[in-house]
Amino acid sequence: MSRQLLILGGGTAGTIMANSLRRRLPAQEWDITLVDRSDKHLYQPGLLFLPFGQYEERDIIRSTRDFIPQGVEFIQAEVEQMVPEDHEVKLKDGPILHYDLLIVATGCRTAPEETAGMLGPKWHVNVHDFYTLDGARALRGFLQNFEGGRVVVHINEMPIKCPVAPLEFTFLADTFFRERGIRDKVTLTYVTPLSGAFTKPKASKKLGHLLGDKGVDLVTDFVAEKIDQENNKLVCFDGREVPYDLLVTIPTNMGDEAVRRSALGDDLDFIATNKHTLQSIEYKDVFVIGDATNLPASKAGSVAHFESETLADNILRHIAGEPLKEEFDGHSNCFIESGNGKALLIDFNYEYEPHEGGFPFAFGPMRLLEESRVNHWGKLAFRHIYWNVLLRAWPLPGISRQKKKPVES
């Protein structure tokens, strides 16, 4: 009888693992099943561009089944509960699935209900998000008719999916308003719970300067107590208030609700995971990847890609009874749209800060921590790479799963 590998989640991480492991596990020995609630695959980085009319929905939505390899069963269903003690997963209105190995790739979700006043009567009226398709759609409609006022971009709390996206939105908004000829009628304010513009000090300094150069006010150490929709104010626990005419907020990000129903997560429903092997801390036959983990790494597609290479090796080692590779180092690289047809690129891991230099090779062609049009083209080209290379778990030439040690300048 074949053994059962079950993957929960058909987003970036789950799809990569399905493709990688189907090629590496003998089909006569292992059945692979992937479960996801949706039959549509969303290119999440594209949500950043949708409000500004740079992408259409057809550019960022494909069929989930288009990326599930032959030999992997796809079940469209919602997970009710994981029961790792019994090696079972219960589906809502469906069967109980049994597994020998489980990969949890359930991602994370926005939780606007976690902040008092966020889901008031003005939600998706003048209080918007762009981390969901519905939110990005509604914000696009608002921006088409916006003629000026106080625009506040707000991060509610960390961690969040793609931590540079709020900065990118702010930079693109600056360009959007300039191109419409109304930038002088708009005040832009960036509000963050961090003590700087970003989590990493060197990049934070660079990005903070960019905000200042573009005339964006930076409000730091701001932990929102509530959103006062009646008076259009963002209210901090320390009493500070930031007024707005348009609030673009990134709500609290949390793990999938199935994690909570299964009592497997922390306070934010992220699963305790070994940060180097990607094995569950609590259950040896459970592995976790992508945004579902509690790792101190960015919740970003590049991280899922780098994790997947180590995880695929470790799945085979686990099956063979061999020690796992303690290899994943938190490697992340992210393009940061900075407006005006330019972008930056950052590359870092658990140990090394973002730094200057060339990428993916010493000579480039892209530059790290520098604005350039080449980096912007790289950002736009990534959508093609995502659909045709990354999701299918093909290697990316010149890009290592582990962060290379920065060259001292």
C-alpha positions as CSV (number, residue, x, y, z in Angstrom):
1,M,0.0,0.0,0.0
2,S,1.3,3.5,-0.9
3,R,2.1,5.9,1.8
4,Q,0.3,9.3,2.0
5,L,1.9,12.8,1.8
6,L,-0.7,15.5,2.5
7,I,-0.1,19.2,1.7
8,L,-2.4,21.7,3.2
9,G,-2.5,24.9,1.1
10,G,-2.3,25.6,-2.6
11,G,-0.6,29.0,-2.4
12,T,3.0,29.7,-3.3
13,A,4.6,27.3,-0.8
14,G,2.2,24.4,-1.1
15,T,2.3,24.5,-4.9
16,I,6.1,24.6,-5.0
17,M,6.2,21.6,-2.6
18,A,3.7,19.6,-4.7
19,N,5.8,20.1,-7.8
20,S,9.1,19.5,-6.2
21,L,8.1,16.3,-4.3
22,R,6.2,14.7,-7.1
23,R,9.4,14.7,-9.1
24,R,11.4,13.3,-6.2
25,L,9.1,10.7,-4.5
26,P,8.5,7.4,-6.4
27,A,4.8,7.4,-7.5
28,Q,4.4,3.7,-6.8
29,E,5.4,4.4,-3.1
30,W,3.9,7.7,-2.3
31,D,0.5,9.3,-3.0
32,I,0.5,13.1,-2.8
33,T,-2.7,15.1,-2.1
34,L,-3.0,18.8,-2.0
35,V,-6.0,20.5,-0.2
36,D,-7.0,24.2,-0.7
37,R,-10.3,26.0,-0.3
38,S,-9.9,27.9,-3.6
39,D,-9.7,26.8,-7.2
40,K,-8.1,30.2,-8.0
41,H,-4.4,30.9,-7.5
42,L,-3.7,34.6,-6.6
43,Y,-0.4,36.2,-7.5
44,Q,-0.3,38.2,-4.3
45,P,2.5,40.6,-5.2
46,G,0.2,41.9,-7.9
47,L,-2.3,43.2,-5.4
48,L,0.1,46.1,-4.9
49,F,-0.4,47.3,-8.5
50,L,-4.1,46.7,-8.8
51,P,-5.2,49.9,-7.0
52,F,-3.2,52.0,-9.3
53,G,-4.5,50.4,-12.5
54,Q,-1.1,49.0,-13.4
55,Y,-2.4,45.4,-13.3
56,E,-5.8,44.0,-14.1
57,E,-7.3,41.0,-12.3
58,R,-6.6,38.7,-15.2
59,D,-2.9,39.4,-14.7
60,I,-2.9,38.0,-11.2
61,I,-5.4,35.2,-11.1
62,R,-5.0,31.7,-12.6
63,S,-6.6,28.4,-12.0
64,T,-5.1,26.5,-9.1
65,R,-5.3,23.2,-11.1
66,D,-3.0,24.7,-13.8
67,F,-0.1,24.4,-11.4
68,I,-0.8,21.1,-9.7
69,P,1.4,18.5,-11.4
70,Q,0.2,15.2,-12.8
71,G,0.2,12.6,-10.1
72,V,-1.0,14.9,-7.4
73,E,-4.6,14.8,-6.3
74,F,-6.2,18.2,-5.7
75,I,-9.1,18.5,-3.2
76,Q,-10.9,21.8,-3.1
77,A,-12.1,22.0,0.5
78,E,-11.6,23.9,3.7
79,V,-9.7,22.3,6.5
80,E,-11.7,22.0,9.7
81,Q,-9.0,20.6,11.9
82,M,-5.6,18.9,12.0
83,V,-5.2,16.1,14.5
84,P,-1.5,15.2,14.3
85,E,-1.7,12.8,17.2
86,D,-3.9,10.6,15.0
87,H,-2.2,11.5,11.7
88,E,-5.6,12.9,10.5
89,V,-7.0,16.0,8.9
90,K,-10.7,16.7,9.0
91,L,-12.2,18.6,6.1
92,K,-15.3,20.8,6.4
93,D,-18.3,18.9,5.0
94,G,-15.9,16.2,3.8
95,P,-13.9,13.1,4.6
96,I,-11.2,12.6,7.2
97,L,-7.8,12.3,5.4
98,H,-5.1,10.1,6.8
99,Y,-1.4,10.8,6.2
100,D,2.1,9.5,6.9
101,L,3.7,13.0,6.4
102,L,2.0,16.4,6.6
103,I,3.2,19.7,5.1
104,V,1.3,22.7,6.5
105,A,1.4,25.5,3.9
106,T,-1.8,27.3,5.0
107,G,-0.4,30.8,4.8
108,C,-1.7,33.7,6.7
109,R,-4.8,36.0,6.5
110,T,-5.7,39.5,7.4
111,A,-7.7,39.9,10.6
112,P,-9.2,43.4,10.6
113,E,-11.6,42.3,13.4
114,E,-8.6,42.3,15.8
115,T,-8.5,46.1,15.8
116,A,-11.3,48.1,17.4
117,G,-13.2,50.2,14.9
118,M,-11.5,48.9,11.8
119,L,-14.5,47.0,10.5
120,G,-16.9,49.9,11.0
121,P,-19.3,51.4,8.5
122,K,-16.5,53.1,6.5
123,W,-14.6,49.9,5.9
124,H,-13.9,49.8,2.2
125,V,-15.4,53.4,2.0
126,N,-12.5,55.5,3.2
127,V,-10.7,52.8,5.3
128,H,-9.1,50.4,2.9
129,D,-6.6,47.5,2.7
130,F,-4.9,46.1,-0.4
131,Y,-3.7,42.7,1.0
132,T,-6.9,41.1,-0.2
133,L,-8.5,41.0,-3.7
134,D,-11.7,42.6,-2.4
135,G,-9.7,45.3,-0.6
136,A,-7.5,46.1,-3.6
137,R,-10.6,46.3,-5.9
138,A,-12.4,48.7,-3.5
139,L,-9.3,50.9,-3.1
140,R,-8.8,51.1,-6.8
141,G,-12.4,52.5,-7.1
142,F,-11.7,55.1,-4.4
143,L,-8.4,56.3,-5.9
144,Q,-10.0,56.9,-9.3
145,N,-12.1,59.6,-7.8
146,F,-9.8,60.9,-5.1
147,E,-9.0,64.6,-5.5
148,G,-6.8,65.3,-2.5
149,G,-6.6,65.2,1.3
150,R,-4.8,63.3,4.0
151,V,-3.6,59.8,3.0
152,V,-2.3,57.6,5.8
153,V,-0.6,54.3,5.1
154,H,-0.7,52.2,8.3
155,I,0.8,48.9,9.6
156,N,-1.2,47.6,12.5
157,E,1.3,45.2,13.9
158,M,4.1,42.9,12.8
159,P,4.7,40.3,11.4
160,I,2.9,40.9,8.1
161,K,3.1,39.2,4.7
162,C,5.6,41.0,2.5
163,P,6.8,43.6,5.0
164,V,8.1,46.0,2.3
165,A,4.7,46.2,0.5
166,P,3.3,49.1,2.7
167,L,6.4,51.1,1.8
168,E,6.0,50.2,-1.9
169,F,2.4,51.3,-1.8
170,T,3.4,54.7,-0.3
171,F,6.1,55.3,-3.0
172,L,3.7,54.3,-5.8
173,A,1.0,56.5,-4.3
174,D,3.4,59.5,-4.4
175,T,4.1,58.8,-8.1
176,F,0.3,58.2,-8.8
177,F,-0.7,61.5,-7.3
178,R,2.1,63.4,-9.1
179,E,1.1,61.9,-12.5
180,R,-2.4,63.0,-11.8
181,G,-1.2,66.5,-11.0
182,I,-2.7,66.5,-7.4
183,R,0.4,65.7,-5.3
184,D,0.4,69.2,-3.9
185,K,-3.2,68.6,-2.7
186,V,-2.2,65.3,-0.9
187,T,-0.4,64.8,2.4
188,L,1.2,61.4,2.7
189,T,1.9,59.9,6.2
190,Y,3.5,56.5,6.9
191,V,2.5,55.1,10.3
192,T,4.3,52.0,11.7
193,P,4.7,50.2,15.0
194,L,8.4,49.9,14.3
195,S,11.0,52.4,15.5
196,G,11.9,53.0,11.8
197,A,10.8,52.6,8.3
198,F,11.7,48.9,8.2
199,T,12.8,45.9,10.4
200,K,16.4,45.9,9.4
201,P,18.4,49.0,10.5
202,K,20.5,49.6,7.4
203,A,17.6,49.2,5.0
204,S,15.4,51.2,7.5
205,K,17.7,54.2,7.2
206,K,17.8,54.1,3.4
207,L,14.0,53.7,3.1
208,G,13.4,56.4,5.7
209,H,15.5,58.8,3.6
210,L,13.4,57.9,0.6
211,L,10.2,58.7,2.5
212,G,11.6,62.1,3.5
213,D,12.8,62.8,-0.1
214,K,9.3,62.2,-1.3
215,G,7.7,64.4,1.3
216,V,6.2,61.6,3.3
217,D,5.8,62.1,7.0
218,L,7.0,59.1,9.1
219,V,5.3,58.3,12.4
220,T,7.0,55.5,14.3
221,D,6.3,53.4,17.5
222,F,2.6,53.8,16.8
223,V,0.6,50.9,18.3
224,A,-3.0,51.4,17.2
225,E,-5.6,51.2,20.0
226,K,-8.5,51.8,17.6
227,I,-9.7,53.4,14.4
228,D,-12.2,56.3,15.1
229,Q,-14.2,56.1,11.9
230,E,-16.6,58.7,13.0
231,N,-13.9,61.4,13.3
232,N,-11.5,59.9,10.7
233,K,-8.7,59.4,13.2
234,L,-6.2,56.6,13.9
235,V,-5.7,56.5,17.7
236,C,-2.5,55.2,19.4
237,F,-2.4,53.5,22.9
238,D,-0.2,56.4,24.1
239,G,-2.9,59.0,23.1
240,R,-1.4,60.2,19.8
241,E,-3.9,60.7,16.9
242,V,-3.3,60.7,13.2
243,P,-6.2,62.2,11.2
244,Y,-6.9,60.9,7.7
245,D,-9.2,61.3,4.7
246,L,-8.1,58.0,3.3
247,L,-6.6,55.3,5.5
248,V,-4.8,52.5,3.8
249,T,-4.2,50.0,6.6
250,I,-2.5,46.6,6.8
251,P,-4.6,44.8,9.4
252,T,-3.1,42.3,11.8
253,N,-1.9,39.2,9.9
254,M,-2.6,35.8,11.5
255,G,-2.3,32.2,10.6
256,D,-5.1,30.2,9.1
257,E,-8.2,29.7,11.3
258,A,-7.7,25.9,10.9
259,V,-4.5,26.3,13.0
260,R,-6.5,27.9,15.8
261,R,-9.2,25.2,15.6
262,S,-6.4,22.6,15.9
263,A,-4.7,24.4,18.8
264,L,-1.4,24.2,17.0
265,G,-0.4,27.8,16.9
266,D,0.7,30.8,19.0
267,D,-1.3,33.8,19.8
268,L,-1.3,34.8,16.2
269,D,-2.0,31.2,15.0
270,F,1.5,30.7,13.6
271,I,3.0,27.2,14.1
272,A,6.1,26.6,16.1
273,T,8.7,25.5,13.6
274,N,12.4,24.7,13.7
275,K,13.9,27.7,12.0
276,H,16.6,25.6,10.2
277,T,14.9,22.3,9.4
278,L,11.3,23.4,9.0
279,Q,10.1,20.5,11.0
280,S,7.3,21.2,13.5
281,I,8.7,21.6,17.0
282,E,6.0,19.4,18.4
283,Y,5.3,16.7,15.8
284,K,8.1,14.9,13.9
285,D,5.8,13.9,11.0
286,V,4.6,17.5,10.4
287,F,6.6,20.1,8.5
288,V,5.7,23.7,8.1
289,I,6.5,26.2,5.3
290,G,5.9,29.7,4.2
291,D,3.7,32.2,6.1
292,A,2.2,29.5,8.4
293,T,5.5,29.3,10.4
294,N,6.5,31.3,13.3
295,L,10.0,31.8,11.9
296,P,11.8,35.1,12.4
297,A,12.0,35.4,8.6
298,S,10.0,37.6,6.2
299,K,6.7,36.3,5.1
300,A,7.4,36.5,1.4
301,G,7.4,34.4,-1.7
302,S,11.1,34.4,-2.0
303,V,11.4,32.9,1.5
304,A,8.9,30.1,0.6
305,H,11.1,29.4,-2.4
306,F,14.3,29.1,-0.4
307,E,12.6,27.1,2.3
308,S,11.2,24.7,-0.2
309,E,14.6,23.6,-1.4
310,T,15.7,22.7,2.2
311,L,12.3,21.2,3.0
312,A,12.3,18.9,0.0
313,D,15.7,17.5,1.0
314,N,14.5,17.1,4.6
315,I,11.4,15.2,3.6
316,L,13.5,12.7,1.8
317,R,15.9,12.5,4.7
318,H,13.1,12.0,7.1
319,I,11.7,9.2,5.1
320,A,15.1,7.5,5.0
321,G,15.6,7.9,8.7
322,E,18.5,10.3,8.2
323,P,19.3,13.4,10.2
324,L,17.7,16.6,8.9
325,K,19.6,19.4,7.3
326,E,19.8,22.3,9.6
327,E,20.3,24.5,6.6
328,F,17.6,27.2,6.1
329,D,19.1,30.5,7.2
330,G,16.2,32.9,6.8
331,H,17.2,33.9,3.3
332,S,15.0,36.6,1.7
333,N,15.3,38.9,-1.2
334,C,12.7,41.5,-2.1
335,F,12.3,44.1,-4.8
336,I,11.0,47.4,-3.4
337,E,9.1,49.6,-5.9
338,S,10.2,53.1,-5.1
339,G,8.1,55.0,-7.7
340,N,9.0,56.8,-10.9
341,G,9.9,53.6,-12.7
342,K,12.6,52.6,-10.2
343,A,13.0,50.0,-7.5
344,L,15.5,48.8,-4.9
345,L,16.5,45.2,-4.1
346,I,17.4,43.9,-0.7
347,D,18.9,40.5,0.2
348,F,19.4,39.3,3.8
349,N,18.9,36.4,6.2
350,Y,18.8,35.7,10.0
351,E,22.4,36.8,10.4
352,Y,23.2,39.3,7.7
353,E,21.6,42.7,7.2
354,P,20.7,44.0,3.7
355,H,23.8,45.4,2.1
356,E,25.2,47.0,-1.1
357,G,26.6,45.0,-4.0
358,G,25.6,43.2,-7.1
359,F,22.9,40.6,-7.5
360,P,22.7,37.7,-8.3
361,F,26.4,38.0,-9.2
362,A,29.1,40.3,-8.0
363,F,28.8,42.2,-11.3
364,G,25.1,42.5,-11.1
365,P,23.2,43.1,-13.3
366,M,21.0,44.3,-10.4
367,R,22.2,46.5,-7.6
368,L,21.4,45.9,-3.9
369,L,20.1,48.8,-1.8
370,E,20.2,51.2,-4.8
371,E,17.3,52.6,-6.8
372,S,17.5,51.6,-10.5
373,R,15.3,51.0,-13.5
374,V,16.9,47.5,-13.9
375,N,15.5,46.6,-10.5
376,H,12.1,47.9,-11.5
377,W,12.2,45.7,-14.6
378,G,13.2,42.8,-12.4
379,K,10.2,43.4,-10.2
380,L,7.9,43.4,-13.3
381,A,9.6,40.3,-14.8
382,F,9.1,38.4,-11.6
383,R,5.4,37.8,-12.4
384,H,6.4,35.8,-15.4
385,I,9.0,33.9,-13.4
386,Y,6.5,33.2,-10.7
387,W,3.9,31.6,-13.0
388,N,6.4,29.7,-15.2
389,V,9.4,28.8,-13.0
390,L,8.9,29.4,-9.2
391,L,5.5,27.7,-8.8
392,R,6.8,24.7,-10.8
393,A,9.8,24.4,-8.5
394,W,12.4,24.8,-11.3
395,P,15.7,26.2,-10.1
396,L,16.6,29.9,-10.5
397,P,20.1,30.1,-12.0
398,G,22.6,31.9,-9.9
399,I,20.3,32.3,-6.9
400,S,21.3,30.1,-3.9
401,R,18.9,28.8,-1.2
402,Q,21.4,30.2,1.3
403,K,22.5,33.8,1.6
404,K,26.0,34.4,0.5
405,K,28.2,36.2,3.0
406,P,28.3,39.9,2.1
407,V,31.6,41.1,0.7
408,E,33.2,43.7,3.0
409,S,33.5,47.1,1.4
